[in-house]
Amino acid sequence: MAMASVSPQNSVPKVPVFLLFCMFLVFLSTHVSAQSSPVFACDVVSNPSLASLGFCNTSIGINDRVVDLVKRLTLQEKIVFLVNSAGNVSRLGIPKYEWWSEALHGVSYVGPGTHFSDDVAGATSFPQVILTAASFNTSLFEAIGKMSLQVVSTEARAMYNVGLAGLTFWSPNINIFRDPRWGRGQETPGEDPLLSSKYGSCYVKGLQQRDDGDPDKLKVAACCKHYTAYDLDNWKGSDRYHFNAVVTKQDMDDTFQPPFKSCVIDGNVASVMCSYNQVNGKPTCADPDLLSGVIRGEWNLNGYIVTDCDSLDVFYKSQNYTKTPEEAAAAAILAGVDLNCGSFLGQHTEAAVKGGLVNEHAIDIAVSNNFATLMRLGFFDGDPSKQLYGKLGPKDVCTAENQELAREAARQGIVLLKNTAGSLPLSPTAIKNLAVIGPNANVTKTMIGNYEGTPCKYTTPLQGLAASVATTYLPGCSNVACSTAQVDDAKKLAAAADATVLVMGADLSIEAESRDRVDVLLPGQQQLLITAVANVSCGPVILVIMSGGGMDVSFARTNDKITSILWVGYPGEAGGAAIADIIFGYYNPSGRLPMTWYPQSYVDKVPMTNMNMRPDPSNGYPGRTYRFYTGETVYSFGDGLSYSQFTHELIQAPQLVYVPLEESHVCHSSECQSVVASEQTCQNSTFDMLLRVKNEGTISGSHTVFLFSSPPAVHNSPQKHLVGFEKVFLNAQTGRHVRFKVDICKDLSVVDELGSKKVALGEHVLHVGSLKHFLSVRI
């Protein structure tokens, strides 16, 4: 492939006519002609007789409206509302409705509920979730969903108003990124339960909360998935359709469940999706303890439980969990499933009822949860144009403000992992010739990852860099697999340049849904290409890793010729502009890794199928994630550099706190390692930790303040865990106070071997950067 010179004014090199034709065919497949009006029930203008129906009466409560609707339906009619492609009941003015739409990081064309057309050709495509999470900015998490710019929820409503989208979006994915090989880790907020919990609840609020503040209604309905302990897709013969996740009660309650609990309780999410896998021998979608018991019972879900697509067929046919399809349908409904993504319940529920496996009352409960959600969305309130968001339309999609937020989200998430003095930021005036090399240097679709939509537009890394300096460009490999690298051509390009940017990494051919990695190395000859280029370069060499999961780039970390390393995730439609903003110093990097980067030796010896979080010294098992992993890392959770230096000073924190216990408590007469985090124990159990954070550098920038705790070594507790984080912006040479309100029972407790929350007695160590504070917890 020939080298191409690109001036600051140039765009992507010209595309062959045949390729343009192929792109046009793809465009036609994702841009369809669609109706120009939304789908809704209770159209009393077209059919005035509907006004007499109780469920169309907006002046009465939702529960009463649901009861009125359900009692009007036959069993056969109820069943058509148990599946995602819900049928119509024309006699009651209820049209067909498609429940399946996606909005993981922007309105997506994945799922049959959403389409793009000439009216709305694209939607704002934010960075893949793993990069947004790296910002550690809870305001940003919510802003992407809603807040002042109201981006995804507003664009979704705008598309609904012209018949291009539904109102129910099966996002976010809040599974724990337990193993670095997982192909869907990119969709998640990372490996930490607190970060995942905050991301999930904030994103849900951003999607769902209405501008009028009505807590009983929804702007659009979110869905937290995939419940639970789901983090393996297809690895060395083990796949999600057959995998039985063997999980201890302790790991379940302190790692896998907290994000879902927060989604339901803190975020008030409208839906939870059960997963394909089994947990301890039971399919999650057939487990009444997990569904009715926990989600609906303990957490009090206000919404519906939906299956992952075809998961009922999976646990019947692939897992052989039941003998007949009718038994499978009954098992799911009795466990607490309300909606089936797929056709299984539509095909087998009636026979299950007639066979006495499930009664009609259980069907009533399921459809009632579904109808209540649609009523909260205004689906049964008549003409949407007369409602709060009725004036939204194509003009509200891909606005300049929305696209700028996509760029800002990428900037805030990009992580600077290595920076030798004199490397970054590059001076756009001093650099006369920038070599841009790598298979991801001029990509478009790679930048938006999976569960994507058609973006408003793309800015590739090459385009972003070429907007500031003259560049020469070489892909270096025909694709990220990089079976044969163009080493000689790349060396010539780099040797003649003032600086070199290598944009390497992965794409969906390497890591994706149904595609887990078998190693964590850069694919093919990428390492060979990087090292060869670095050896001949005269100026700074900046390695940019575009990927969802971590990479073993130990060779680059220790190579002095590679002066800087950036991880940019899959940075969204404006990713190239954001990368350039960081490289040229227009923006001071502030992202931090939301997951551990392990060496290849870790994945060589740890099977992906081992769900245990905690290490086992008896067999050398090293544990997982920064909370438990005891081995060497390439980079650690929370790593990330800035162009400034920040210091932390402790202003106020107690050295001793007491946990109140009744006089008769056994721990007064015998030594206890911990006490149950009961209502009495947790009364008045908070204290403040006040810090002063200062930007000691000459460049203004943002800084994430992490508060970690290392509890006493009881109940196989984590070696440390995240208690809180706050992102602050500081001008050069200025400081400010940051206050953490620490709840002993919530923040300093541990989960014991039986899954009970305990307050560990003894010495806790609170960490902020290099600062350590010792806190004694006593009775």
N, C-alpha and C positions, 0 to 999 in steps of 0.2 A: 504494500500500500504506500503510495507516494506521500511525501511530506507536504504540508500545506502551510503557507504563511497567512496570518490573519492580522489585519490592522485593527486598531481600536474601533473602527466604524463597521467592520465586517461582521456578518452573522455566520451561521453554520455553513460549511462548504456546500456547493451545489449538489443536489440529489439527482441521481439518474432517473430518466423518465419512467422506466419500468418500476423502480421503487416507488415513485410518486403514485403510479397506478395502483400498486399493492396497498399503499397507505390509504388511497381513496376507497378501496374495497373495505378496509378495516373501519374507516370512517362511516361508511354506509351501514356496517353491521352494528355500530354502537349509537348511531344517530338515526332515530326513527321518527316517522310521522306519528304524532300522538294527538289525542283529543285536546282541545284547547280549554276545557273546563274541568273542574275537579269532580271527583266522585264523592257523593254525600247522600245521606238518607233524610227522610222527612222533608221532601221538597214540596212544601204546602202551596207554593205558587203554581206549580204544574199540576198538583193534585190536592185541591183544597180539603178533600175528605180526610186526609192524613192528620189534619189539625185536631181532630177529635180523639186521636190515639194518645193514650197516656204517655208512652215513651217518647213522643214528639213534643211533649209539653215541657218547655225549659224552665217553667216556674216551680216545678216540683223537684225534689231531691233526686240525685242520680240513682240511689238504691231503689227508690220507688219506681223510677222509670225502667230500670233493669227488670224488676219483678214483673211489671206490666208487659214488657216485651216478651220475656221468656214464657209466660203463661199463654201467649198467643201462638206459640210455635208448636208444630208437631215434632215428634222425635226425629223424623227424617230431616226436617228443616233445621233443627238444632245441630244435627251432625255436620251439616255443611259449614257451620261456624267453628268447627274444631280443627280446621286445616288452614294453612297459610293462604291458599287461593280460595278464599271464602266465597260461597255461592250467594245467589240473590234470592230474595223472597219478594217477588213483584207485587203480590197482593197487599203487602205491608209497606211498600215503597222503599225497600232495602236493596241497594244495588250490590253487585259483586265488589269485593274489596281484597286487595293484595297486601298481606301483612309484611312481606319480606322486602325491606329496603335496608341499606347499609349506609353508615356515615362514620366510619372509623377515624378518618382524618380529612373529612370533606364529604360532600354528597357523592355516593359511589354508584356506578352502573352495575355492580355486583348485586344479584337478586332481581327478580322479575318486577319489583314494584317501582323501579326508577329507570328512566330513560332520558337521553339527551336528544335534542331536536334542533331545527333551525331557529326556534324561538329561544331555546337555552342550549347553546352549543357546548358549554362547559360550566364547571363550578370550581370554586377556590379549592385548590389541593394543598393542604398543609403538609408539613413534614410527617413522616411515619411516626407513630406514637412513641417509639423508643427514643427518638431524638427530642421530641417535645418534652418528654419526661426528664431528659437530661438538663433542661432549663431549671428544674427544681423551683418553678415559679407557679404557685397555685393560682395566682391571678390570671396568668396566661392560659392555664388549663381551662379555666372557666370562660375566658374571653373567646377562645376558639369555638367553644360551644355556643356562647351567647354574649353575655355582659354588654358593654357599651357598643361593640360593633355587631353583636348578634349574628355571628357569621354563619355557622353551619345550620343552626335552627332557622335562621331567617331565609337562607338560600333554600333550605328544604321546604319551608312553607311557601316560598315564592314559586317553587317548582310544582308543589301540590296544587296551587291555584290555577296552573295552566295544564293540569292533567298529566304531569310528568313524574310525580312522586307520590308516595303514600305519606302517612303520618307516623308510622311505627318503624323505628330504625334500630336494627340489632347491633348496637355498638354501645359501650366500648368493650374491648377484650381486656380483662383484668387478671388473667392467669399469671402466676408467678413464673418468671423466666428462670426456671430451676437449673436447666442444663444448657450450656452454650451452643450445643448442636441443634437445638430446636428451631425448625424452620419458621415457626410463627412467633418467635421471641420478639421479632421486629414490631409486631402489632401491640405489644404489651408495654406497660410502664417500667418494666425491669424486674429485678430480683427481690426488692425489699417490700415487705408487707405494708409498712406505713406509707411509703411513697405510692404504691399501687392503690392503697385505700384513698389517699388524698386525691390522686389523679382521677380515680373512678368517680368518687362522689362529686368532685368539682365539675368534671365533664358532664356528668348526668344533670347536675343543676343548670349548667350552661345550656344544655339542649332543652330541658323540660320547663324551666321556670318562665312564667309569662310576665310581660311588662306591667300588667295591672296588679301583679302580686297575688292573684287568686290561687291559694294553695290546693284547691280542689280541681283545678283545670290544668291542662298541659299544653305547651306550645307544640312540641312533638314528643313522642314517647321513646325513651332510651331503653336499652336492654343490656344488662351486665352478663358476660359470658366468659368462659364455658365452665359451668358449675358441675364438678369441681375436681381438683387434682388432675387437671388436663394439661399436659405439656409434653406429649410425645405424639408425633404424626406418623412417621414411617422411617424406622431405623433398624437396619440389619435384620429384616424379617419380622420385626414387631411393628404393628400398626395400630392406629387409634381405634379401629373397629373391633379389634380383638384383645386389646391390652387391658389387663387387670392391674390397676394401680394399688399396690399394697402399701398402705399408709398408716403409720402409728397415730393413735389418738392425739398424742402430743404434737406431732408435725401437722396434723390436720388443723388443730385449733390455734397454733401459733404461727403457721405459715400459709396454708392454702385457703383457709376460710376468712381471715380478717378482711381482705379486699371486698368480698361479697357481702359480708356483714355491714361494712361501711357503706357500700353501694345502696343497700336496702334501708338501713337505719338513718345514715347521715344524708345520703343523696335522695332518698325516697324514690328510688328508681321504679319505673312502671312495669319492668319485666326482668326475669332472670331466665337464661337459657341453660338447660341441662346438657351434658356433654355425651360423646359417644362411648367413652371408656367405662369400664367398671371400676368401682372403688371397693376394695376388700370383698370382691366376689359378686357385687350387685351392680347392674347397670344404673348409672345415676338417674336416668329417666324412669326407673322403676323402683326407686328407693323411697318409701314413704317417710323414713326418718330424715333423709336429707331434704326432701321437698316439703311435704306437709308439716313434718316435725320441726325442721329448722327454718326454712325460708318463710313459710306461711305462719308457723306457730311461734317460734322464738323471736323471729325478726319482724313478724307482722307485715309481710309484703302487701302493699296496696297496688295490686296489678295482676299480671298473668304470668304463668310459667310456660315457656315454650321449649320444645325439643330442638336439638340440632337437627339438621335436615336429614331425614330418613333414618334417624337413630332408632326408631321403634322397629323398623324393618331390620336394622342392624342387630339389635339385641335378640330379635326372634330368629333370623336366619344365620347370622354370622356367629353370634355368641350362644345360640341354642338355649336361651334362658327360659323360654316357654315351649310347650309342645305344639301349641296352635297359635295362629295369628289372633284369634279372638281373646285368648288368654293374655297375649302381649298387649292388646288394646286395653283390656280391663286392668292389667297391672299398672300401666302408665297412668290411666285416669285415676285409679284408686291411690296411686302414689302422690298425686297432686298436679299432674300435667293438665294444662288447660288448652293448649294449642299445639298442633303437630305441624312442624315444617315437613311437608310431604303429604302423601295421600293415604297413609296407613289407617289413621282413625276414620277417615271418610269411607274406607272400604270395609272395615271390620267391626266398627262400634255397634252397629245395629244388631249384628249377629251375637255380639258379646252380651248385649242387653237381653235379647230374646233367649239366650242360653243361660241366663241367670248369673252370669259372671260379674256383672256390674248393673246397678239399678239406674233408672232414669234420673233420679235425684242427683247422682254424681255428675251426670251430663249437665244438668241444670247449673250446678256449681261452676263447672268449667266454663260454659258459655257465658255465665253471668260475669265472671272475671274478665272475659274478653270484651263483652259489651260495655262493662263499666269503664274500661280503658278507652274505648272509642267514644263514649259519651264525655269523658273528661277532655278529649281532644276536639269536641264540638262536631263530631261526625254526624250526630243525630240532631243537630241544632238548626238544620236547614241550610240555606244558601251561605257558603263561606264568605262570599263577598260582603255580606252584612256583618261579619264578625270582626274581632280585633285585628286579625292579620289578613283580612280580605283584600286589602289594597296592594299587597306585595305582588311582585311579578318579575319578569325577566330583567327589568332595570335594577333590581336589588341583588342580582347574582353577578359575581365577578366585578364588584365595584373596585375602584382604585384603593379604597380604604381596606377592603377585605384582602386584596392582593398584597398590600403593604404589610398586613398582619402576618400573612404567610411567610414573607421575607423576614420579618422580625422574629417569628417563632423559630425559624431556622438559625438565625444569628444567635439567639439566646441558648439554643441547644448545642451548637457545635463545640466540641471539646478539644482544647489544646493539650496534648499529652506530652509533648517534648518541645523545648525551645532553647536552642543554644544562643548565647549572647551574640548579637549581631545578625541573627537570622530574621525572625518575624518581629514586627511587621516590615514588609518590604516597602521601600519608597517608590511610589509611582513615578516620581520625577527622575530618580537615579537609575531605574531599570529601563534600559533601551531595548532589550530583547529578552523576553521571557519564554523559555521552552516549556510547553505544556504537553505532557506525555501520559498515556495510559488509556486502557480500554473504557474507563468511566469518565474520561475527560470531556467528551462531547455528547454524553447520553441525555436522553429526555425521559422516557418512560421509566428507566431504572430509578430515577430520583423520587418517584412517588410510591414505590413499593407495591404491596398488594392491598386488596380491598380498596382499590383506587377508583376514581372517576376520571372523566375527561377534564383536564385542567383548563383554566382560562387561557394560559399560555405557558411556555417554558422559557427559562433562562438557564442554559447549560453552564457547567463550570468554565468551559472555554469562552463562551460568550461573556460571562461575568468578568473574567480576567482581561479579555480583549477590550473591554469597555474602558480600561484604565491605562493599559500599556500595549505596545506592539508585541505580538506573540508569534511563535512558530509551533506547529502542532503535529503530533504523530500519535496514532492510537497505540502503537507498540505491540499490540496483540489484536487479533481479529475479533475477540470477545473476551469476557472475563475468565473463561476457562483457560485461555492463554496457553494453548498446546504448543505453539511456536512463537517465541518473542522476536521482535525486530530489533535485536540488540545492537547491531552495528549502526543502523540508521539512527536509533535513539541516542547512541553515544555521540555521534556527529552533531546532532541537534543540541544536546546538552553542553558539549564542549565549547560551542560557539555562543552560548547564552550567558547573560549576566546572572540569571537565577533559573532554577528548574522546579516546576510543580509536577509531581507524579500523582495522577488520580487513579487509584487502583481499587481493589476490593471485590465485591460480590454483586449479584443481582438475583432475580427470582429463579434463574436456572441453577443456582447454588443453594439457596435457602428460601423456602416458601411453604405454604400449606401443602401437606402430603409429601414434603421434601425436607427431611432432616439431614444435617451434614454428618459425615463420618470422621471428619477431622476439623481442626480450627486453624489450618494453615491457609495462607493466601493461595488461590488456585493456580495450578499449572506452573508456568515459568515466570510468574509475577515477581517472586523474590529475586530470581536471576536477573530480570530486567532492571529492577530497582537498584540492586547492588552494582551492576555494571554502569548504570547511568551515574550513580553517586560517585563512583571511583574516578570518573573523568570530568566531573563538574568542577568549575572554578568558583562559582558563587554558591549561595544558599541552596539547599535541596529540601524541598518541602514535600513530605509524603502525606497524601490525603487518602484516608481509608473510607470508602463508601460501603457501608454494610449495615445489616441489622444486628447480627451477633458479633461478639468479640473475636479478634484474630490474634494468633500467636505471632507477633511482630518483634520478638526478642532480638532478632538480627538487626532490625532498624533502630531499636531503642539503644543498642550498644554500639552502633556504627557512628563514629564522629562525623563522617562525611554526610550523613543524613541529619540535617541540622534542626528540623522541626517535623512533628507528626501531628496531624489533625484527624479526628474522627468526626464524620459529618452525617452518620446514619444514612437514611434515605431522606434527603432534605426538602422534598416537596417541589412544587412548580417553580419557586423562586430560589432553588438551592444554589444555582451557580452564582447568582448575585450575592447571596449571603456568604458563600465561600470567599468570594472576592472581597467583600466587606471586611472579613476577618484578616485575610492575607495582607491587605494593604493598610490595615489599621484604621479603617473608617469606623470599625466597631471593635471594642475590647472584648475578647472572648471570656465567657463566664460559665459555659456548660460544664457539667460534672458527670462522670460515668454513672449510669444507673444500674450497671451490672459489672461483675468481675470478668476480667480477661485472663483466661487460664492458659498455661503452657500446653503444648501438644501432649506432653507426658501425662497430663491429667486425664484427657479423654482416651488415651491409650489403655489406661488401667481401670477407668470407672465406667461401668455399663450405664447406658442412658435409662435402662429399665429399673435401676435401683432408685426408689423414691425417697430413701432416707436422707434427711437433711443433716443429721448429726453424724460426726465421725465415729468410727468404731476402731479403736486401737488394736483390738484382738485380731483383726484381719487386714489392717492397714488402710481401711476405707477412710478417705480424707474429709468427708463431709462436703456440703454444698453452700455456696454463696458466702459473702463476707461474714455473715453471722456465725457460721460454723466451720468453714473451710480452714484447714490448718496448714496447707501447703504453700508453695511459692506461687506468686501471680506475675503475669506480664504487666498488667495494670489493675488497680484495685477499685472497688466501688467507691465513688466519691472523688476519684482522681480528676484533676483538671487544673490547668494553669491559666494565668491572666498576664496581660502586659503590665500589670501593676502588682504590688506586694501589699498584702493585707495582714494586720496584726489584731490579736484579740486580748483584751484585758478583762479579768473578772472584777466586777464592781460589788456584786452582792450575791450570796448564796449561803444557805445554812450548812453547818458541818455535821449537825445531828438533828434527826427528826424521830418522833415517837409515833408508833402505831397504837391507837387506843384499843384495849381489850377489856372485856368484863373481868371482874376480880376472880371469878371462878374458872377462868380459862386455864387449860392444862399447861400452857406455855409459861405461866407464872411459877409453876412448881417443877417443871422439867425443861430441859434445853430443847429449843425448836430451831430448825433451820429456816422455816418459813411459816406464814400464817395465811389462812384463806382470805382472799380479797372480798370480804363480806361487806354488807351495807354499813355495819357498825365500824368495821375496820377502816372503811374508806371515808368516814365523815371527816371533813376539814383536813383532807390529806394533800392539799396543794401547797406549793411554795414557789416563789419567784427566783429565777436565776437571771441576773442582770449583767450584761457584758457591754464593753465599749469596743467597737470595731473601727479600725482606722485604715484608710488607704494611704500607705506610705509612699506610693509611687507618684509619677509625674503625669499619669494618664487617668482620666475619670473612667469609672467602670462599675459593673455590678459584681457582687460577691455573695455566694451562698454560704450562710453560717449554718453548719451542721452541729447538732447536739447529740452525741452518742452516749450510751450508758453501758458500762461493763458491770453486770451484777455479780454477787457472790457466786461461787461455783457450787450451786445446788440444782438439783433436778435437771442435770445436763443442759444448763442454761446457755444461751448464746455467749460467745466470747465478747461480743458487743452488739448493740442494736441501736437503730436510729430512733431517737425520742422526738426530735422536731427539726425543722429547717426553716430558714427565712432568707429570702433573697433581698439584698439591700443595694441601692445605688449610692455610690460615694464619689464626689468630686475629688480630684487629686489633693492630697495632703489634708483631707478632712475626715472626721469621724462622726459616729453617732452611736446611741445606745440601742441595744437589741435585748428585748426581754422575752424569756421563755417562761411560761407558766407550767410548771411540772406537777402532774398529778401522780402521786406515789402509786396508787392502785392501777391506774391506766398506763402510766409511762415506765414505771420501774418494776412492775410485776413480771413474773415469769409464768409459763404454763408447765404444770408438772406432768409426770408420766401418764396420768389418767385424764389429762385434758382440763384440769381445774386451774383456775387462775390463782396464783399465790404471790404474796409479798415476801420477797427474800429478805431475811434479816442478816445484818452484818454490813460490811463495807462495800458500797457501790462507788464506782469511779465514773465521773462525768467528764466527757472529752469535748473540747471545742478546738479544732486544729491541734496545735501542740500543747495547748493548755489542758491541765488535768486538775480536777477538783474532787476531793475525797469526801464522801457523804456516808455517815453511819446511820442505818435504820434500825431502831430498837423498839421494844415493847415497853 
